[in-house]
Amino acid sequence: MLSYKDSTRTIKDSGTDTVVIPVGATEQFGPYLPMHLDTLIADLYAEAYGNELNAYILPTLPFNTSEEHAAFKGTVTVSPNTLTAMLEEIIVNLTRQGFTKFVICTGHGGAYWESAFVKHINFKYPNIILIAPNHNTNKAWNEAIKKAELEGLNEIHGGLLSVCTAMWLCPELVTLESMGSNIPSENLTYADYLTWDKLTEDGCWGSFDLGSHSPEQLRKKGETFWTTFISKRSQGLKEILETAYHKKLL
């Protein structure tokens, strides 16, 4: 695995032709969690995929399409056109240096631009491949939820799993307090149309009850979930990337 912390000679001498582009976010996670959790998650993806592919990992971009959270102070959102234009320029630049295989990984679940971007780049540039590792997401999710003993989790954003994640990745930044509420199921109909200040009490789509778990239990659940989930999503990634590239260039 290589990264932007290596020298240009090290990267060149490695012979790698693969780049991992991680995209995080800066957005609210309820009243008590830091806003860079999606960026930390994207870092985890990038490291795992970089190791799997012996790839060159770029710095994680800390902004995303976070419109649903934009009413909460501190959240940064950029338009999909702006974000994808920058990502395309990054890919074109690196292609000129001889890179031919690209993997994009987003830590933000609301990155709806991702699939359209992957499809467009592969159509526009016939001599490279770009993939997003979503080949076994549901299986990986179910296994990680079971292993972390989080069965029955009713959360989209900012509930128990988010607290567990933060307690593993950045516990010094967490204020452990109850947050969130039960969101009416009918609100899902409007989740992509309205900002979440209109649909939730405090930005959390899910809930966390103080005292339900000890801090160490929360940390362990976060570690177990993410290490399991990302490990499972990494399986088969190299074969998919290489096969897709060779099929495209036939």
N, C-alpha and C positions, 0 to 999 in steps of 0.2 A: 504493500500500500504506500502511495505517495501523496503528498499534499502541497499546498501553497507554501508551507514552511520549508520545503526542500529547495535546493538550488536548481537552476535551469539545467545544469550539467547532469545532476542526479536524475532528473526527470528524463532527459534525453537518453542517457546511458541505460536507463531501465528498459527501454524499448516498448513501453506500454503505449497502446493506441486507444485506451479507454478512459473516459472522464465521468466522474460522478458529480452531478450538480444538485446540491441540497438547497431547498427553499423552506424557510421557517415562516414566522409571523410575529408581529408585535400587536397583541390584542388582549382584551380583558379576559380574565378567568375568574369572574366573580370578585367580591370585595376583598378577598384575603390572599389571593395567589398572585405571583409575579406574571408579567405579561409576555415573557419570553419562553414559555413552556414549549410551544410548537417549534421554536428554533432549536431548543435542546433536543427535542425528539428527532428533528431532521438531522442533527449532528449524529445521533445514534444510528439512524439509517445509513448515513453516508459512511461511517466508519465500518459498519458491517459489510456493506456492499463493496467498499473499497478493498477490504481484506479478501472478500470472495473473488474479486475480479483482478486483483493487483492493479488497481486503477489509480488515476490521479484525481484527488478529491479537491474540489474548489471550496472556498469559504462559503459558509451558509448565508444565503440572502435573508435578512431579518424581516422582510416585508412581504405581504401577500394580499390577496383579495379578501379583505376582512370587513366587507360592507355591513354584515349583520351585526357586528360589534361596534360600529363606528360611532354610535351615540355615547359610548362609555369613554370617559376622558382618558387620554393616553394611547388609545388604540390608533394604529396607523393603517390605512388601507390605500392600495393603489389599484388603478383600473387594470383589467386583464390585458387590454391593449398595450399599456405601458410596460407591464411585467413581461409579457411574452415577447415584446419587441426587444427588450434588453436581453432576455435569454437567447433569443435567436442570434443577436449580434455576438454574444459570448460563444455560441456554438460555431458560427461562421469563422470567427477569429481563430479558434482552436483547430478547426478543420484545415485551415491554411498551414498549420504547423504539423499536420500529419495525423491528427487524431481522427478516428473514423467511427468509434462506438461511444455512445453517450447514454447515461442513465440519469433520469431525473427523479428525485425523491422529495416529497413534500410532507412536512409535519402538520399541516393544517388541513382538517377534513373538509373545509369549505373551498378548496382549490378546484373549482369546477372547470377551470380553463385547461387543466392538465391533459385530459384525454384529447380534446380538440387540438391542442398544441402539438402533442405527439403525432397525431395523424397528419397534421399540416406539414410539419417539418420533414417527415418521412416522404411525403408526396413531393415537396418542393426541392429536396436535395437527394438525388438518386444514389449518391456514392457514400452515404453515411447511414447509420441506424441510430434511432433514439427510442428508448423504451422506458416505461414506468413499471416497476416490479409489482404488479397487482395480480400475479398469476395464481396465487393461493391465499388470498387475503381472508376469505371467510373461514377456511379451515384453520388458518393460523390464529385468527381471532378467537374462535371457539376453544381451541386448545389452550391458548394463553389465559382466557377467562377461567377455565376450569382449573388450571394449574395454580393460578393465583387465588383460587377460592372466592371468585367474584360472580358466581352464578346468580342470575336474576338481576344483574346490574341494569338499571333503567336510567341511562345517562347518554346525553349527546355531547355535553360540554360543561365543565365546571362542577362536577359532582365528586363522588368518592374516588373514582379512578384518577381524576385530575389531582386530587389531594395526594393520593398515593404516589403519583408520578413526581410531583413537586417534592414530596418528602424524601424520595430517593435521589433526585437530581440536584436539588438546591434547598435542603431543609432550613438553612439559615435565613432564607427569604420568605418562609411560610409563617403566617399567623394562623394557628389552629383555632378556628371558631366555626360554629355551625353556619351553614350557608345553603342557599338554594331552596327549592320548593317542588312540590308535585305540579308539573305543567300539564294542563288539560290536553288530552290526546288530539283534540281538534285543532290545536295550535300548530301541529305539524303541517297542516294544509297551507299555512301562511309563512312557514319558516324561511322560504326562499324569496319571499316578497316584502317582508317587513323587517325592520331592525328589531333586535331582541329586547330592547327596552319596552317595546309594545307587547311582547309575548311572554316575558319572564319577570320575576320580581327583582332580581339583582344581577341578571346576566347569566345565571347558572341554569342550564337545562339538565337538571339532575339535582341531587342534594347530598350534603355531608352533615352528619350529626356528631358533634363533639362528644367524645367519650365512647363512641361505638367501637373504636379500636385504639390500641396504644400507639404512640409514635413509632415504635419499632415495628409493630405489625403493619402499619401503613407503609413504612419504608420498604419492608420485605415484599409486600404485595406489589408495589410499584416496580421493584427490581425483577421480581418473578414474571410479572406480566410482560414487560417490555423485552426482557432478554429472550423469553419464549417466543413472543410474537415476531420479533425481528429475525431471530434465528430461523424460524419456519418460513418467513417471507424470503430469506436469502437462499433457501434450498432450491436448486435447479436454475438459479439465476444465470450462471455462466453459460450453461447449455442453451438456455433460451436466447440469450444475447448473441452468442456465436451462430446459432442456427438461423436466427432472424437475419443476421448480417449476410450470411452466405446465400440464403434463399433470395434475398433482395438483389444481390449482385449477380445472380445467375443470368 
